[in-house]
């Protein structure tokens, strides 16, 4: 599904940050756009920064269920500082909180949590209901073989040992 990403620019609160950029909204079914100004209120401006494709995968339905069960279901927008004329490069929009966490762990990308519109919640829920399969938990059985009864050898057999490998090293005098 095409998903427009809305980014808000507000004046910074310190002298080191002229502006604060934040992903604030998503537009399901949006057309292509390149930093198109949507709204202006004084120095605060909202842009339709880009339109990305939101892809859902059958193998990630557990993650989508986790995201939908949150108090406020969200789309995660992954961005990176840009060297171009645009301040941010929008890399990804995902409904998977697990994938968003992977990007947040690197520290190189900015991950914003944007509330999901009701229509998008329904679309993702329908996808999950169609494709989700619960995984059966299989507990591993412990191997009950006793390994402490016999020692086949101590140390590495490839290295010749003159005596016990556990002895303390002796001090040998060196001749100069």
C-alpha positions as CSV (number, residue, x, y, z in Angstrom):
1,X,0.0,0.0,0.0
2,X,1.4,3.5,-0.8
3,X,1.9,5.4,2.4
4,X,2.6,9.2,2.4
5,X,4.9,10.3,5.2
6,X,4.1,13.7,6.9
7,X,7.0,15.5,8.6
8,X,6.6,18.6,10.7
9,X,9.3,21.2,11.1
10,X,9.2,23.4,14.2
11,X,11.6,26.0,15.5
12,X,14.3,24.6,17.7
13,X,14.4,25.4,21.4
14,X,18.2,25.8,21.6
15,X,20.7,27.9,19.7
16,X,22.3,24.7,18.4
17,X,19.2,23.3,16.7
18,X,17.6,25.7,14.3
19,X,14.7,23.3,13.6
20,X,13.2,20.2,15.1
21,X,11.9,17.6,12.6
22,X,9.4,14.9,13.5
23,X,7.3,12.4,11.6
24,X,3.7,13.1,12.6
25,X,1.3,11.4,10.3
26,X,0.9,8.9,7.5
27,X,-1.4,9.2,4.5
28,X,-2.7,5.7,3.2
29,X,-3.1,5.6,-0.5
30,X,-1.2,8.8,-1.1
31,X,0.3,9.8,-4.5
32,X,4.0,10.5,-5.0
33,X,5.4,13.7,-3.4
34,X,8.8,15.2,-2.8
35,X,8.7,17.5,0.3
36,X,5.4,19.1,-0.7
37,X,4.3,21.8,1.8
38,X,0.9,20.8,3.2
39,X,0.3,23.3,6.0
40,X,1.9,26.3,7.6
41,X,1.3,27.9,11.0
42,X,3.8,30.6,11.7
43,X,7.2,28.9,11.7
44,X,5.7,25.4,12.0
45,X,5.4,23.7,8.6
46,X,4.1,20.2,7.7
47,X,5.5,18.5,4.6
48,X,4.4,15.5,2.6
49,X,8.0,14.3,2.5
50,X,7.7,11.2,0.4
51,X,5.5,8.2,-0.4
52,X,6.8,4.8,0.5
53,X,5.3,1.4,-0.1
54,X,4.1,-0.3,3.1
55,X,4.8,-4.0,2.6
56,X,3.4,-6.8,4.8
57,X,4.9,-10.2,5.0
58,X,3.3,-13.5,6.1
59,X,6.3,-14.4,8.2
60,X,6.0,-11.2,10.3
61,X,2.4,-11.6,11.5
62,X,3.4,-12.1,15.1
63,X,5.1,-8.7,15.0
64,X,2.0,-7.1,13.5
65,X,-0.2,-8.6,16.2
66,X,2.2,-7.2,18.8
67,X,2.0,-3.7,17.2
68,X,-1.8,-3.9,16.8
69,X,-2.3,-4.9,20.5
70,X,-0.5,-1.7,21.7
71,X,-2.6,1.0,23.3
72,X,-2.1,3.2,20.2
73,X,-1.2,1.0,17.1
74,X,1.6,2.7,15.2
75,X,3.5,2.8,11.9
76,X,7.2,3.3,12.5
77,X,9.0,5.7,10.2
78,X,12.8,5.2,9.8
79,X,14.7,8.3,8.8
80,X,18.4,9.4,8.4
81,X,20.0,12.8,8.2
82,X,20.5,13.8,4.6
83,X,23.3,15.5,2.8
84,X,21.0,16.8,0.1
85,X,18.8,19.9,0.1
86,X,16.2,17.9,2.0
87,X,17.0,17.7,5.8
88,X,15.9,14.0,6.2
89,X,16.0,10.9,4.0
90,X,13.0,8.7,4.8
91,X,14.1,5.1,4.4
92,X,11.2,3.0,5.5
93,X,7.7,2.8,6.9
94,X,6.9,-0.5,8.7
95,X,4.1,-1.9,10.9
96,X,6.5,-4.2,12.6
97,X,7.8,-3.0,16.0
98,X,10.5,-5.7,15.8
99,X,11.9,-4.3,12.6
100,X,11.7,-0.8,14.0
101,X,13.7,-1.9,17.1
102,X,16.4,-3.3,14.8
103,X,16.8,0.1,13.2
104,X,16.7,1.9,16.5
105,X,19.5,-0.3,17.9
106,X,22.0,0.9,15.4
107,X,21.8,4.5,16.5
108,X,22.4,5.8,13.0
109,X,18.7,6.1,12.1
110,X,15.9,8.1,13.7
111,X,12.8,6.0,14.3
112,X,9.5,7.8,14.9
113,X,6.3,6.2,16.1
114,X,3.3,7.6,14.2
115,X,-0.3,6.7,15.2
116,X,-2.0,4.4,12.6
117,X,-5.2,5.6,11.0
118,X,-8.3,3.4,11.7
119,X,-8.5,2.2,8.0
120,X,-4.9,1.1,8.1
121,X,-5.4,-0.8,11.4
122,X,-8.3,-2.7,9.8
123,X,-6.2,-3.4,6.7
124,X,-3.4,-4.9,8.7
125,X,-5.7,-6.8,11.0
126,X,-7.4,-8.4,8.0
127,X,-3.9,-9.4,6.7
128,X,-3.0,-10.9,10.0
129,X,-6.3,-12.9,10.3
130,X,-5.7,-14.3,6.8
131,X,-2.1,-15.3,7.2
132,X,-1.2,-15.8,10.9
133,X,-0.4,-19.3,12.1
134,X,0.4,-19.8,15.8
135,X,3.7,-21.6,16.3
136,X,3.5,-24.6,18.6
137,X,6.1,-24.4,21.4
138,X,8.2,-27.5,21.6
139,X,10.2,-27.9,24.8
140,X,13.7,-29.4,24.3
141,X,14.4,-32.6,26.2
142,X,17.6,-32.7,28.2
143,X,20.3,-35.2,27.1
144,X,20.6,-37.4,30.2
145,X,24.0,-38.9,29.3
146,X,26.5,-38.8,32.1
147,X,29.6,-37.1,30.9
148,X,31.4,-36.9,34.2
149,X,32.1,-40.6,34.6
150,X,35.1,-41.0,32.2
151,X,37.8,-38.8,30.9
152,X,39.3,-39.9,27.7
153,X,42.2,-37.6,27.9
154,X,43.2,-34.3,29.3
155,X,44.4,-31.5,27.0
156,X,45.0,-31.5,23.3
157,X,46.2,-34.9,22.0
158,X,48.1,-33.2,19.2
159,X,50.5,-31.5,21.6
160,X,53.1,-33.7,23.3
161,X,53.1,-33.4,27.0
162,X,56.0,-34.6,29.2
163,X,53.8,-34.7,32.3
164,X,50.4,-33.7,33.7
165,X,48.9,-30.7,32.0
166,X,47.5,-29.4,35.3
167,X,50.9,-29.1,37.0
168,X,52.2,-25.6,37.9
169,X,54.9,-24.4,35.5
170,X,58.4,-24.7,36.8
171,X,60.9,-21.9,36.6
172,X,63.7,-22.7,34.3
173,X,66.9,-20.7,34.4
174,X,68.0,-19.2,31.2
175,X,71.6,-19.1,30.2
176,X,72.9,-15.8,28.8
